[in-house]
């Protein structure tokens, strides 16, 4: 698949800074509410650090947003069509998983679709984020296998399986197999 370039890291940093300043939060306040060090947040905002998925999830929760919304950069003209060539890619520097933002930006939909390629041996832990309560997601596995641990227990997913989860609950994604897992996450930001 395509490689992620440095301009995306810079854009992520700019987006975090914009969200932080829109909420009138200082670096220290965001650090305190997210559990991410002030120095790391500053490096991310300057585009000097490649944040992991876990770290971004903590920042998103503290900023009352989601990873999908974080990656939905403002566009000049919203279009109902998101061509594959224009969909943003981001690779988690720790696990190597590749995340593609599939949904068109700027339309105000509470639903986001994300495509993920999760490498063999990869493991990602998303801690419980109480501010994300009520936001839900479906994980639909296309190929490979995946082990997920949620508040409701452990789940072994095979191609075609779909698992419903609350976003704010803790999750452990693990691929102990020899082939990548390829899946979609359908996230609904409408809190129930």
C-alpha positions, 0 to 999 in steps of 0.5 A, a space after each residue: 500500500 501507499 506510504 504515509 508522508 511527512 505532510 500528514 504528520 504536520 497536518 495532524 499536528 496543526 489539527 490538534 493545535 487548532 482543536 486545542 486553541 478553539 477550546 481555549 486549552 493550554 498545552 498544560 491543560 491538554 496534557 493534564 486531561 489526556 495523560 500525554 506529556 506537554 512536551 510530546 503534545 508540543 512536538 506533535 503540534 509542530 509535526 516533529 513526532 509521529 504519534 501512535 494510535 494510542 496516543 492520538 486516541 487519548 488526545 482525541 478523547 481529551 479534545 472531545 473528538 474521534 480519530 475519524 473526525 481528527 483525520 477529517 481535515 477541512 476541505 474547500 468544497 465538500 463532495 459526496 464522492 471520496 475517490 480512493 486516490 484522494 483518501 488519506 492514509 496514516 500508518 501507526 508508527 508503533 504497530 504498523 497498521 494502515 488506516 484509510 479515511 474512506 468517508 467524504 469530508 465536510 458533509 456533516 454526517 455522523 457516520 465515518 467509514 475507515 479501512 484498516 490493514 492490520 499486520 501479522 503480530 500487531 497489537 494495539 491497546 485503546 484505553 477506556 475513554 469516558 468522554 467517548 461514551 455513547 459513540 459506537 462502532 462496527 468492525 467488519 472483517 473482510 480477510 484474515 483473522 483478528 482477536 479483539 478484547 472488549 468489555 463484553 469479553 474476547 472475540 475471535 473474528 473471521 472473514 465476514 464477521 461484524 462486531 459492535 462496540 462502544 468507542 469509549 470502552 477499552 479495546 485490545 486489537 491483536 493479530 496473532 496470525 501470519 496474514 494481515 487482517 483487512 477490515 472496515 470500521 463504521 463509526 457513528 458519532 451520534 451519542 445515544 
